[in-house]
Amino acid sequence: MFLLTAQTMRLMDRFTIEQVGIPSLVLMENAGRAVAEEVKKEVEPEKRILILCGSGNNGGDGMVAARHLMNGGYRVKVWLAGEKEGSEEAKMEREILERGGYPYERIPGRETQFFHDLSQTDLLVDALFGIGMTREITGRMREWMEKIVTYLPPRVLAVDIPSGIGADDGKIYGIAIPAKKTVTFGYPKWGHFLQEGARFTGELVIADISIPHSVDQRLPNDPGNPRSEIDELLTAAEIKSLFPSSDRFTHKGSYGHVFIVGGSRYYPGASMLAAMAALKAGAGLVTLGVPASLVSSMAAFSPDPTYLPLPEEEGHLKEEAWAAVLNEAENFSVLAVGPGLSRWEEGTKGIAKLVQECSTPLILDADALNLLARDPSILHGKKGEVLLTPHPGEMARLTGRTVAEIEGDRPGWARRFALQYGVLLLLKGSYPLIATPSGKIYLNPKGSAALSKGGSGDVLTGLIAGFMAQKHNLLESTLLASYLHGVIGEKMMAKGGRTLLSSEILSFVAEVMQEHRTL
């Protein structure tokens, strides 16, 4: 499903109106009806509903919703925030209310009554501002919104996006109204998933308002957004098509061979988590390349992987270990490096050797990223396909920025890095982003705080590698693994939350895979 900026959404609206021929008032009618239907799911007819309408098209959507709710016998009060309507469509919807005998009131001069009504309402429909927010809210509107926030009822439903939130960046433009549910139109917007927008959006409902699904293929070029591909939000329906196939008449070699290189004296468990996840994902064989002194204890813990003892010193891999890894790498479907690897002065040389001499698809995670961060230009000389899987701290080290800067523009940093170095990049976080070498981004909406533990990322790396061994498509394997990992996080939150361990992620893999294969 497309994930849009405000500008791209406006282009789609304009094309639908001018080229397809669906009038703007029909789109507004569809939007308002969708809002009304969601309100009906939230409250019974006898509950009090206040619909706060701005002067633009967002307010017009609210007026349409009010009309449908009044027709359905709901107790609705409509309040308009301005003296005049700023769009022709909003003006027409207000005139329809008048001609149809539907009551409404204006806030200016009647603030006391408005705030009294707000304090008595059961549900607020926020139709004040839409996706056009680009500047700070000031003056009288700022004062009203500050007071509105103090009077908020238990349930707030936002129209398109919570008022005060930027549709492209998720930032609060001075002040914003938090929602429990947001009904957005056509497609989700970036602001629903970034910064404060992610917190203020609540449950996101995506309503079809009759924008044709093929409209993206016919949009005019946008000088402000020259990318040829539109970003996407991952959905369960799209993930279903990404599963690797299986057949009764196969053997272990049919499902690929994963090579995981990592482990050190202080972090022996990370590479084991990755190996077990790769096997759970369905890889036919998994080999763990770890410091030789760890092999006996790891093999005693699990006989499922095979083991390649590697030369070590002071608890981490020795320089000559990288030559051994390179010598073996061509025999594998995918090479994942980093879980539990540790950091040491000469480690960057080994990472450079792998990147520049290994043609096997390469996944760099954890300490492999921290070693790479000393000289990311290594990636310019890559021989094969490379995926990086940083969390925000690792991304900050890779780019020489702060974590706050990365979190302030997650899609921007992910996109720029992937474009600059021609790599796939999975930027972890509350909503993981997968950026491609062409600059397109996929956003994974799944996940929970149950995944916020050491070892969770190692499991994700193993899942990616396990799917890659079978699919031989690194992007699709990353999308599939990230989405399922997030779904597991949601299940874990419901069954124990943060009391569950990262190793317990593995116990959910089979269940979640089966559920999504058969959707």
C-alpha positions as CSV (number, residue, x, y, z in Angstrom):
1,M,0.0,0.0,0.0
2,F,1.3,3.4,-0.9
3,L,2.7,5.7,1.8
4,L,2.4,9.3,0.7
5,T,3.6,12.8,1.3
6,A,1.0,15.6,1.4
7,Q,2.1,16.7,-2.1
8,T,1.7,13.3,-3.7
9,M,-1.8,13.0,-2.0
10,R,-2.7,16.3,-3.5
11,L,-1.6,15.2,-6.9
12,M,-3.7,12.1,-6.6
13,D,-6.7,14.1,-5.6
14,R,-6.2,16.5,-8.4
15,F,-5.8,13.8,-11.0
16,T,-8.9,12.0,-9.8
17,I,-10.9,15.2,-10.0
18,E,-9.6,16.6,-13.3
19,Q,-8.6,13.6,-15.3
20,V,-10.8,10.7,-14.0
21,G,-13.8,13.1,-13.5
22,I,-14.9,12.4,-10.0
23,P,-16.0,15.7,-8.6
24,S,-14.3,17.0,-5.4
25,L,-17.6,17.1,-3.6
26,V,-18.1,13.3,-4.3
27,L,-14.6,12.7,-2.8
28,M,-15.6,14.8,0.2
29,E,-18.9,13.0,0.6
30,N,-17.1,9.6,0.6
31,A,-14.6,10.9,3.1
32,G,-17.3,12.3,5.5
33,R,-19.4,9.1,5.2
34,A,-16.3,7.1,6.1
35,V,-15.7,9.2,9.2
36,A,-19.4,8.9,10.2
37,E,-19.2,5.1,10.0
38,E,-16.1,5.0,12.3
39,V,-17.9,7.3,14.8
40,K,-20.8,4.8,14.9
41,K,-18.3,2.1,15.9
42,E,-17.1,4.2,18.8
43,V,-20.4,5.5,20.4
44,E,-24.1,4.7,20.7
45,P,-26.6,7.2,19.2
46,E,-27.5,8.6,22.7
47,K,-23.9,9.7,23.3
48,R,-22.9,13.3,22.8
49,I,-20.7,14.0,19.8
50,L,-19.0,17.3,19.0
51,I,-17.6,17.9,15.5
52,L,-15.0,20.7,15.3
53,C,-14.6,21.9,11.7
54,G,-11.9,24.1,10.3
55,S,-12.2,26.4,7.3
56,G,-10.7,24.1,4.7
57,N,-11.6,20.7,3.1
58,N,-10.9,18.9,6.4
59,G,-13.7,20.9,7.9
60,G,-15.9,20.1,4.9
61,D,-15.3,16.4,5.6
62,G,-16.4,17.0,9.2
63,M,-19.6,18.7,8.0
64,V,-20.5,15.8,5.8
65,A,-19.9,13.4,8.7
66,A,-22.1,15.5,10.9
67,R,-24.9,15.4,8.3
68,H,-24.8,11.6,8.1
69,L,-24.7,11.2,11.8
70,M,-27.7,13.5,12.4
71,N,-29.6,11.6,9.8
72,G,-28.8,8.4,11.7
73,G,-30.3,9.9,14.9
74,Y,-27.0,10.7,16.7
75,R,-26.7,13.6,19.1
76,V,-24.3,15.9,17.2
77,K,-23.2,19.5,17.8
78,V,-21.2,21.1,14.9
79,W,-18.8,24.0,15.7
80,L,-17.0,26.0,13.0
81,A,-13.7,27.5,14.0
82,G,-13.6,30.4,11.6
83,E,-15.8,33.3,10.5
84,K,-15.5,32.2,6.8
85,E,-14.6,29.0,4.9
86,G,-11.3,28.9,3.2
87,S,-12.2,26.5,0.5
88,E,-15.0,26.4,-2.0
89,E,-15.9,22.9,-1.0
90,A,-16.2,23.7,2.7
91,K,-18.4,26.7,1.9
92,M,-20.7,24.5,-0.1
93,E,-20.9,21.9,2.6
94,R,-21.8,24.6,5.2
95,E,-24.5,25.9,2.8
96,I,-25.8,22.3,2.5
97,L,-26.1,22.2,6.3
98,E,-28.1,25.4,6.2
99,R,-30.4,24.4,3.4
100,G,-31.0,21.0,5.0
101,G,-31.8,22.5,8.4
102,Y,-28.8,21.0,10.1
103,P,-27.7,23.2,13.0
104,Y,-24.2,24.5,13.5
105,E,-22.5,27.3,15.5
106,R,-19.3,29.3,15.1
107,I,-16.7,29.6,17.9
108,P,-15.7,33.3,17.6
109,G,-17.7,35.3,20.2
110,R,-19.1,32.1,21.7
111,E,-16.0,30.5,23.2
112,T,-17.6,30.0,26.6
113,Q,-20.5,27.9,25.1
114,F,-18.1,26.0,22.9
115,F,-15.9,24.9,25.8
116,H,-18.9,24.0,27.9
117,D,-20.2,21.8,25.1
118,L,-16.7,20.3,24.7
119,S,-16.5,19.5,28.4
120,Q,-19.9,17.7,28.2
121,T,-19.2,15.6,25.0
122,D,-18.4,11.9,24.8
123,L,-16.5,12.0,21.5
124,L,-14.8,14.8,19.7
125,V,-14.3,14.6,15.9
126,D,-11.3,16.7,15.1
127,A,-11.8,18.1,11.6
128,L,-9.9,21.3,12.3
129,F,-6.7,21.0,10.1
130,G,-5.8,18.4,7.5
131,I,-2.6,17.3,5.8
132,G,-1.6,20.8,4.7
133,M,0.0,21.8,8.0
134,T,3.4,23.4,7.3
135,R,3.8,26.3,9.8
136,E,3.5,27.0,13.5
137,I,0.0,27.5,14.9
138,T,-0.2,30.9,16.5
139,G,-2.6,33.5,17.7
140,R,-6.2,32.9,18.6
141,M,-6.2,29.4,17.1
142,R,-3.2,28.4,19.3
143,E,-5.1,29.7,22.4
144,W,-8.2,27.7,21.4
145,M,-6.3,24.5,20.8
146,E,-4.4,24.8,24.1
147,K,-7.7,25.0,25.9
148,I,-9.2,22.2,23.7
149,V,-6.5,19.9,24.8
150,T,-7.3,20.5,28.4
151,Y,-11.0,19.7,27.8
152,L,-10.5,16.6,25.6
153,P,-13.2,13.8,26.1
154,P,-12.2,10.2,26.5
155,R,-12.5,9.5,22.7
156,V,-11.1,11.7,20.0
157,L,-11.4,10.8,16.3
158,A,-9.2,12.7,13.9
159,V,-10.1,13.4,10.3
160,D,-7.2,12.5,8.0
161,I,-4.5,13.4,10.5
162,P,-4.5,14.9,14.1
163,S,-4.7,18.7,13.9
164,G,-1.3,20.3,14.3
165,I,0.7,17.3,13.1
166,G,2.8,17.6,9.9
167,A,1.7,15.1,7.2
168,D,5.3,14.6,6.0
169,D,7.3,14.7,9.2
170,G,5.0,13.9,12.1
171,K,6.1,17.0,13.9
172,I,3.9,19.1,16.1
173,Y,3.5,22.6,14.7
174,G,3.2,24.4,18.0
175,I,0.3,22.3,19.4
176,A,-1.6,19.3,18.3
177,I,-4.8,17.4,19.4
178,P,-4.0,13.7,20.3
179,A,-6.5,11.1,18.8
180,K,-7.5,7.6,19.8
181,K,-8.4,6.9,16.2
182,T,-7.6,8.6,12.9
183,V,-9.5,8.1,9.7
184,T,-7.3,8.9,6.7
185,F,-8.3,9.0,3.1
186,G,-7.0,7.0,0.2
187,Y,-3.6,6.1,1.6
188,P,-1.6,6.5,4.8
189,K,0.7,9.5,5.2
190,W,4.2,9.6,6.5
191,G,3.2,11.8,9.4
192,H,1.1,9.0,10.9
193,F,4.3,7.1,11.6
194,L,6.9,9.6,12.5
195,Q,7.9,11.4,15.7
196,E,4.9,12.8,17.7
197,G,2.6,11.9,14.8
198,A,3.1,8.2,15.7
199,R,1.9,8.8,19.2
200,F,-1.0,11.2,18.4
201,T,-2.5,9.1,15.5
202,G,-3.9,6.3,17.6
203,E,-5.6,3.5,15.7
204,L,-5.2,4.3,12.0
205,V,-8.2,3.5,9.6
206,I,-7.6,3.9,5.9
207,A,-10.8,4.8,4.1
208,D,-11.4,4.2,0.4
209,I,-12.9,7.4,-1.1
210,S,-12.8,6.3,-4.8
211,I,-9.3,7.3,-5.8
212,P,-8.4,4.8,-8.6
213,H,-5.7,2.3,-7.6
214,S,-3.9,2.9,-10.9
215,V,-3.6,6.7,-10.4
216,D,0.1,6.5,-9.4
217,Q,1.0,5.2,-12.9
218,R,-0.6,8.3,-14.5
219,L,0.5,11.1,-12.2
220,P,2.5,13.9,-13.8
221,N,6.1,14.3,-12.8
222,D,6.5,16.3,-9.5
223,P,9.6,18.5,-9.6
224,G,9.5,18.5,-5.8
225,N,9.5,14.8,-5.5
226,P,11.5,13.4,-8.5
227,R,11.6,9.8,-7.2
228,S,10.1,7.4,-9.7
229,E,8.8,5.0,-7.0
230,I,6.3,5.8,-4.3
231,D,7.1,4.6,-0.8
232,E,5.0,1.8,0.6
233,L,3.4,0.6,3.9
234,L,3.7,-3.1,4.4
235,T,0.4,-5.0,4.8
236,A,-0.4,-8.6,5.6
237,A,-1.9,-9.1,2.2
238,E,1.3,-8.1,0.4
239,I,3.5,-10.1,2.8
240,K,1.5,-13.3,2.0
241,S,3.0,-13.3,-1.5
242,L,6.6,-13.1,-0.2
243,F,6.8,-16.5,1.5
244,P,9.2,-19.0,0.0
245,S,7.7,-22.0,-1.6
246,S,8.2,-25.6,-0.5
247,D,7.6,-29.0,-2.1
248,R,7.2,-32.5,-0.9
249,F,10.0,-33.8,-3.1
250,T,12.9,-31.7,-1.8
251,H,15.9,-32.1,0.5
252,K,17.8,-29.8,2.9
253,G,19.9,-28.4,0.0
254,S,16.7,-27.2,-1.6
255,Y,16.3,-24.6,1.1
256,G,19.7,-23.0,1.1
257,H,22.7,-22.8,3.4
258,V,23.1,-19.8,5.8
259,F,26.6,-18.8,7.1
260,I,26.5,-16.7,10.3
261,V,29.8,-15.2,11.5
262,G,29.9,-13.7,15.0
263,G,30.3,-14.5,18.6
264,S,33.0,-13.5,21.0
265,R,34.0,-14.2,24.6
266,Y,31.4,-11.9,26.1
267,Y,28.7,-12.4,23.5
268,P,28.3,-16.1,22.7
269,G,24.5,-16.1,22.7
270,A,23.9,-13.5,19.9
271,S,25.1,-15.7,17.0
272,M,23.2,-18.7,18.4
273,L,19.9,-16.7,18.4
274,A,20.6,-15.7,14.8
275,A,21.3,-19.3,13.8
276,M,18.2,-20.7,15.5
277,A,16.1,-18.0,13.8
278,A,17.5,-18.9,10.4
279,L,16.5,-22.5,11.0
280,K,13.0,-21.5,12.2
281,A,12.6,-19.4,9.0
282,G,13.1,-22.7,7.0
283,A,16.7,-22.6,6.0
284,G,17.9,-26.1,5.1
285,L,21.3,-25.7,6.7
286,V,22.9,-23.1,9.0
287,T,26.6,-23.0,9.8
288,L,28.0,-20.8,12.7
289,G,31.5,-19.4,12.2
290,V,32.6,-18.5,15.8
291,P,35.8,-18.3,17.8
292,A,37.1,-21.9,18.2
293,S,36.9,-21.8,22.0
294,L,33.1,-21.3,21.8
295,V,32.3,-24.3,19.6
296,S,32.1,-27.0,22.2
297,S,29.8,-25.1,24.6
298,M,27.6,-23.9,21.7
299,A,27.3,-27.3,20.2
300,A,26.3,-28.7,23.6
301,F,23.6,-26.1,23.8
302,S,22.2,-26.9,20.3
303,P,23.1,-29.6,17.8
304,D,20.9,-28.0,15.1
305,P,23.5,-25.8,13.4
306,T,26.9,-27.0,12.1
307,Y,30.0,-25.1,13.4
308,L,33.1,-23.7,11.8
309,P,35.8,-23.0,14.4
310,L,37.7,-19.8,13.5
311,P,41.1,-18.5,14.7
312,E,40.8,-16.1,17.7
313,E,42.8,-13.9,20.0
314,E,41.7,-12.2,23.2
315,G,38.2,-13.6,22.8
316,H,37.4,-12.3,19.3
317,L,38.2,-13.3,15.8
318,K,41.8,-13.1,14.7
319,E,42.8,-11.4,11.4
320,E,43.3,-14.7,9.6
321,A,39.8,-15.7,10.5
322,W,38.5,-13.4,7.7
323,A,40.5,-15.2,5.1
324,A,38.9,-18.5,6.3
325,V,35.4,-16.9,6.1
326,L,36.1,-15.6,2.6
327,N,37.3,-19.0,1.5
328,E,34.1,-20.6,2.7
329,A,31.6,-17.8,1.8
330,E,31.1,-18.8,-1.9
331,N,29.6,-22.1,-0.8
332,F,26.7,-20.4,1.0
333,S,23.4,-18.8,0.0
334,V,23.9,-15.8,2.3
335,L,26.5,-14.5,4.8
336,A,25.3,-12.7,8.0
337,V,28.1,-11.0,10.0
338,G,27.9,-9.3,13.3
339,P,25.8,-10.9,16.1
340,G,28.0,-10.9,19.1
341,L,31.1,-10.2,17.0
342,S,32.6,-7.6,19.5
343,R,34.7,-4.6,18.5
344,W,38.5,-4.4,18.2
345,E,41.1,-2.2,16.5
346,E,41.7,-4.3,13.5
347,G,38.2,-5.5,13.0
348,T,37.4,-2.9,10.3
349,K,40.0,-4.5,8.0
350,G,38.1,-7.8,8.1
351,I,34.8,-6.1,7.3
352,A,36.4,-4.3,4.4
353,K,37.8,-7.6,3.1
354,L,34.3,-9.2,3.2
355,V,32.5,-6.3,1.6
356,Q,35.1,-5.8,-1.2
357,E,35.9,-9.5,-2.0
358,C,32.7,-11.5,-1.2
359,S,30.1,-11.9,-3.9
360,T,27.7,-13.8,-1.6
361,P,24.8,-11.6,-0.4
362,L,26.0,-10.0,2.8
363,I,24.0,-9.0,5.9
364,L,25.9,-6.7,8.3
365,D,24.4,-6.3,11.8
366,A,25.4,-5.3,15.3
367,D,29.2,-5.0,15.8
368,A,29.8,-5.5,12.1
369,L,28.1,-2.1,11.7
370,N,30.1,-0.5,14.5
371,L,33.3,-1.7,12.8
372,L,32.0,-0.4,9.4
373,A,31.2,3.0,11.0
374,R,34.9,3.7,11.2
375,D,35.0,3.9,7.4
376,P,31.6,3.6,5.6
377,S,33.3,4.4,2.3
378,I,34.2,0.7,2.3
379,L,30.8,0.1,0.9
380,H,31.6,1.9,-2.4
381,G,33.8,-1.0,-3.3
382,K,31.3,-3.7,-2.5
383,K,31.4,-6.8,-4.7
384,G,27.9,-8.2,-4.0
385,E,24.6,-7.2,-2.6
386,V,24.7,-5.8,0.9
387,L,22.0,-5.2,3.6
388,L,22.7,-3.1,6.8
389,T,20.4,-3.5,9.8
390,P,21.2,-0.6,12.2
391,H,19.3,0.6,15.2
392,P,19.3,4.4,15.6
393,G,22.5,4.4,17.6
394,E,24.3,2.4,15.0
395,M,22.9,4.6,12.3
396,A,24.2,7.7,14.1
397,R,27.7,6.1,14.2
398,L,27.4,5.2,10.5
399,T,26.5,8.8,9.5
400,G,28.5,10.7,12.1
401,R,25.2,12.3,13.4
402,T,23.4,12.1,16.8
403,V,20.6,9.8,17.6
404,A,18.3,12.8,17.9
405,E,19.2,13.8,14.4
406,I,18.5,10.3,13.1
407,E,15.2,10.1,14.9
408,G,14.2,13.6,13.7
409,D,14.3,12.5,10.0
410,R,14.3,8.7,9.9
411,P,13.2,8.3,6.3
412,G,15.6,11.0,5.1
413,W,18.7,9.4,6.7
414,A,17.7,5.9,5.6
415,R,17.0,7.0,2.0
416,R,20.2,9.1,1.7
417,F,22.4,6.4,3.0
418,A,20.9,3.7,0.8
419,L,21.2,5.9,-2.3
420,Q,24.8,7.1,-1.4
421,Y,26.2,3.6,-1.0
422,G,23.9,1.5,-3.1
423,V,22.8,-0.8,-0.3
424,L,19.7,-2.1,1.3
425,L,19.2,-0.6,4.8
426,L,16.8,-1.7,7.5
427,L,16.6,1.1,10.1
428,K,15.1,-0.4,13.3
429,G,12.9,1.5,15.6
430,S,9.2,1.8,16.6
431,Y,8.3,1.6,12.9
432,P,11.2,-0.1,11.0
433,L,12.1,1.3,7.6
434,I,13.6,-0.6,4.7
435,A,15.3,1.6,2.2
436,T,16.4,0.4,-1.2
437,P,19.4,1.4,-3.4
438,S,16.9,3.2,-5.7
439,G,15.7,5.4,-2.8
440,K,12.3,3.8,-2.2
441,I,11.3,3.1,1.4
442,Y,9.0,0.4,2.8
443,L,7.6,1.0,6.3
444,N,6.7,-1.8,8.6
445,P,3.8,-0.8,10.9
446,K,4.1,-3.9,13.2
447,G,6.0,-4.2,16.5
448,S,5.8,-3.5,20.2
449,A,7.9,-2.7,23.2
450,A,8.3,-6.5,23.9
451,L,11.0,-6.5,21.2
452,S,13.0,-3.8,23.0
453,K,15.6,-6.2,24.4
454,G,19.1,-7.3,23.6
455,G,19.0,-10.3,21.2
456,S,15.8,-9.2,19.4
457,G,17.8,-7.8,16.5
458,D,19.9,-11.0,16.3
459,V,16.7,-13.0,15.8
460,L,15.7,-10.6,13.1
461,T,19.0,-11.0,11.3
462,G,18.6,-14.8,11.4
463,L,15.1,-14.6,10.0
464,I,16.3,-12.5,7.1
465,A,19.1,-14.9,6.4
466,G,16.9,-17.9,6.7
467,F,14.4,-16.5,4.2
468,M,17.1,-15.3,1.9
469,A,18.6,-18.8,1.7
470,Q,15.3,-20.0,0.3
471,K,14.1,-17.0,-1.8
472,H,17.4,-15.6,-3.2
473,N,15.9,-12.2,-3.0
474,L,17.4,-10.0,-0.3
475,L,14.8,-7.2,-0.4
476,E,11.8,-9.5,-0.2
477,S,13.4,-11.6,2.5
478,T,14.0,-8.4,4.5
479,L,10.4,-7.2,4.1
480,L,9.0,-10.6,5.1
481,A,11.3,-11.1,8.1
482,S,10.8,-7.5,9.4
483,Y,7.0,-7.7,9.2
484,L,6.7,-11.2,10.9
485,H,9.2,-10.1,13.6
486,G,6.9,-7.1,14.3
487,V,3.8,-9.3,14.4
488,I,5.5,-11.6,16.9
489,G,6.3,-8.5,19.0
490,E,2.6,-7.7,19.1
491,K,1.7,-11.3,20.1
492,M,4.4,-11.2,22.8
493,M,3.0,-7.9,24.2
494,A,-0.4,-9.6,24.6
495,K,1.0,-12.7,26.2
496,G,3.5,-11.4,28.7
497,G,5.0,-8.2,27.2
498,R,8.4,-7.2,28.4
499,T,8.6,-10.2,30.7
500,L,9.3,-12.4,27.7
501,L,12.9,-13.0,26.5
502,S,14.3,-12.5,23.0
503,S,14.9,-16.2,22.8
504,E,11.2,-16.7,23.2
505,I,10.6,-14.9,19.9
506,L,11.6,-18.2,18.3
507,S,8.6,-20.0,19.9
508,F,6.2,-17.7,18.0
509,V,7.8,-18.0,14.5
510,A,5.9,-21.1,13.3
511,E,2.5,-19.9,14.5
512,V,2.9,-16.4,12.9
513,M,4.2,-17.9,9.6
514,Q,1.3,-20.3,9.4
515,E,-1.2,-17.5,10.1
516,H,0.1,-15.3,7.4
517,R,0.6,-18.0,4.8
518,T,-3.1,-18.8,5.0
519,L,-4.7,-15.3,5.2
